[in-house]
Amino acid sequence: MKMNEEKAVVVFSGGQDSTTCLFWAKKQFAEVEAVTFDYGQRHRREIEVAASIADELGVRHTVLDMSLLGQLAPNALTRGEIAIEQKEGELPTTFVDGRNLLFLSFAAVLAKQRGARHIVTGVCETDFSGYPDCRDIFIKSLNVTLNLAMDYPFVIYTPLMWLTKAETWKLADELGALEFVRTKTLTCYNGVIADGCGECPACVLRKRGLEEYLQEKAGVKAR
């Protein structure tokens, strides 16, 4: 069976990357649904935004309770008293141990129940802040493990794996979703939709990538 005749599950946070992946998946597969994880994020708006986007795009949306993760791995995304920072030689305080391992494992369980064998995630090794669970080698390893664990032919797709933030904006534009992603997604660690607070690491990375892409696009048009 061809990809465009099959079903996919997108790991979805309502942010720039996962929303771009959702648009990508809708182009690739006959049926797409999204799964969002509630792990005690410091801003509940993330889940609300994800639900709103899924509804607007006509995508079935499931929210799974992963509050245990917040209990096991205190971090700046689940604890307001922990500052968002990155010290030299250390992972950012926003890193959540085991997050992508658990998210993709539960997404796979859901996918199997739904009769889907394609799983899409927005992890990226180019602009990834050093998170070990965003690396290509981890995704490939987990893909094999999931297939063996459930005796099911899962395929994990990472459309953004080797893209810079500017290239991710370019992909969104090519998918006809640039303004949608720019104005309706939530990437900001402080819970501010669209351009965000402009100060947290996620906003700085997002803004720099957008500026680079728009400059490149303007330069191409000027030639």
C-alpha positions in Angstrom: 0.0 0.0 0.0 1.3 3.5 -0.9 1.9 6.2 1.8 -0.9 8.3 0.4 -3.3 5.5 1.0 -2.4 5.0 4.7 -2.8 6.5 8.1 -0.3 8.4 10.2 -0.1 9.6 13.8 1.7 12.9 14.5 3.2 13.7 17.9 1.8 17.1 18.3 2.5 20.0 20.7 1.0 22.9 18.8 4.4 24.4 18.3 6.2 25.5 15.1 7.9 22.2 14.4 5.1 19.8 15.1 2.5 21.9 13.3 4.8 22.0 10.2 5.0 18.2 10.5 1.2 18.0 10.7 0.9 19.9 7.5 3.6 17.7 6.0 1.8 14.5 7.1 -1.5 15.7 5.6 0.3 16.0 2.3 1.8 12.5 2.6 -1.0 10.3 4.0 -4.7 9.6 3.4 -5.6 10.0 7.0 -3.8 11.8 9.8 -4.4 12.2 13.5 -2.5 14.0 16.3 -1.6 13.0 19.8 -0.6 15.5 22.5 0.9 14.7 25.9 -0.1 16.4 29.1 2.9 16.1 31.3 2.3 19.0 33.6 3.7 21.7 31.3 4.2 25.1 33.0 1.8 26.7 30.6 -1.5 24.8 30.0 -2.1 26.9 26.9 0.1 24.4 24.9 -2.6 21.8 25.1 -5.3 24.3 24.2 -3.4 25.5 21.2 -2.8 22.0 20.0 -6.5 21.2 20.3 -7.5 24.3 18.5 -5.1 23.7 15.6 -6.2 20.1 15.2 -9.8 21.2 15.2 -9.2 23.9 12.6 -7.4 21.4 10.3 -10.0 18.7 10.8 -7.6 16.3 12.5 -8.7 13.8 15.1 -6.9 14.7 18.3 -6.1 12.7 21.4 -4.6 14.1 24.7 -2.8 11.5 26.8 -2.1 12.0 30.6 1.6 11.8 31.1 1.7 13.6 34.5 4.0 10.9 35.9 6.8 12.3 33.7 6.6 15.6 35.5 6.8 13.8 38.8 9.8 11.8 37.8 11.9 14.4 36.0 11.6 17.9 37.5 12.7 20.5 35.0 12.1 24.1 33.8 9.1 23.1 31.7 7.2 21.5 34.6 8.4 23.6 37.5 7.9 27.4 37.6 10.6 27.8 40.3 13.3 26.3 38.0 14.8 28.9 35.7 15.1 28.4 32.0 18.9 28.4 31.4 21.8 26.5 29.9 25.2 26.4 31.6 28.3 25.7 29.6 28.8 22.0 29.1 25.4 21.1 30.4 22.0 20.3 28.9 19.4 23.1 29.2 17.1 23.0 32.2 14.3 22.5 29.7 15.5 19.0 28.9 13.1 16.4 30.2 14.7 13.0 30.7 13.0 10.3 28.7 10.3 12.6 27.2 10.7 11.6 23.5 11.3 8.0 24.4 8.0 7.9 26.3 6.0 10.1 23.9 7.0 8.0 20.8 6.4 4.8 22.7 2.9 5.8 23.7 2.2 7.3 20.2 3.2 3.8 18.8 0.7 2.1 21.1 -2.0 4.5 20.0 -1.0 4.1 16.4 -1.3 0.3 16.5 -4.8 0.6 18.0 -5.8 2.9 15.3 -4.4 0.7 12.5 -1.7 3.2 11.7 1.9 2.2 11.1 3.4 5.7 10.3 4.5 8.0 13.2 5.6 11.5 12.6 7.7 13.6 15.0 9.3 17.1 14.7 12.6 16.2 16.4 15.7 17.9 14.8 19.4 17.3 15.2 20.4 20.6 13.6 18.8 23.1 16.0 18.2 20.8 19.0 20.0 22.4 22.0 22.0 19.2 22.5 18.9 17.1 23.6 20.1 13.5 23.2 16.6 12.2 22.4 16.4 14.4 19.3 19.2 12.6 17.6 18.7 10.6 14.4 20.5 7.6 16.0 18.0 7.5 18.9 15.0 7.6 16.5 16.4 4.8 14.4 17.2 2.7 17.5 13.7 3.3 18.9 12.1 2.5 15.6 13.7 -1.0 15.7 12.8 -1.4 19.3 9.1 -0.5 18.8 8.8 -2.9 15.9 10.3 -5.7 18.0 8.3 -4.9 21.1 4.9 -4.9 19.4 5.7 -7.1 16.4 4.3 -4.3 14.2 5.9 -2.5 11.1 6.1 1.0 12.5 8.0 3.7 10.5 9.0 6.9 12.3 9.4 9.9 10.1 11.4 13.0 11.1 10.9 15.6 8.3 12.9 18.2 10.2 15.8 16.1 11.3 18.5 17.8 9.2 16.8 21.3 8.8 17.8 24.5 10.4 15.1 26.7 11.8 15.2 28.8 8.6 14.8 25.7 6.5 11.8 24.6 8.7 10.2 28.0 7.9 10.9 27.4 4.3 9.2 24.0 4.4 6.1 25.5 6.1 6.0 28.0 3.2 6.3 25.3 0.6 3.4 23.5 2.3 1.3 26.7 2.1 1.3 27.1 5.8 3.8 29.9 6.6 1.3 32.4 8.0 -0.7 29.7 9.8 2.5 28.5 11.6 3.6 32.0 12.2 0.4 33.3 13.8 -1.3 30.3 15.4 1.4 28.1 16.9 2.9 28.2 20.4 6.7 27.7 20.7 7.3 30.1 23.6 8.4 28.6 26.9 6.4 31.4 28.6 3.2 30.5 26.8 2.8 33.4 24.4 1.3 32.4 21.0 2.8 33.5 17.6 6.0 35.5 17.9 6.1 34.7 21.7 7.9 36.6 24.4 10.9 37.2 22.2 13.3 36.4 25.1 13.3 32.7 25.9 15.6 30.4 24.0 12.7 28.9 21.9 11.6 32.4 20.8 15.1 33.5 20.0 15.7 30.4 17.8 12.3 30.8 16.1 12.7 34.5 15.4 16.3 34.1 14.1 15.2 31.3 11.8 12.2 33.3 10.4 14.4 36.4 9.8 17.0 34.3 8.0 14.3 32.7 5.8 12.5 35.9 5.0 15.8 37.6 4.1 16.8 34.6 1.8 13.3 34.7 0.2 13.5 38.4 -0.4 17.0 38.0 -1.9 15.7 35.3 -4.3 12.8 37.5 -5.4 15.2 40.5 -5.9 17.4 38.6 -8.4 
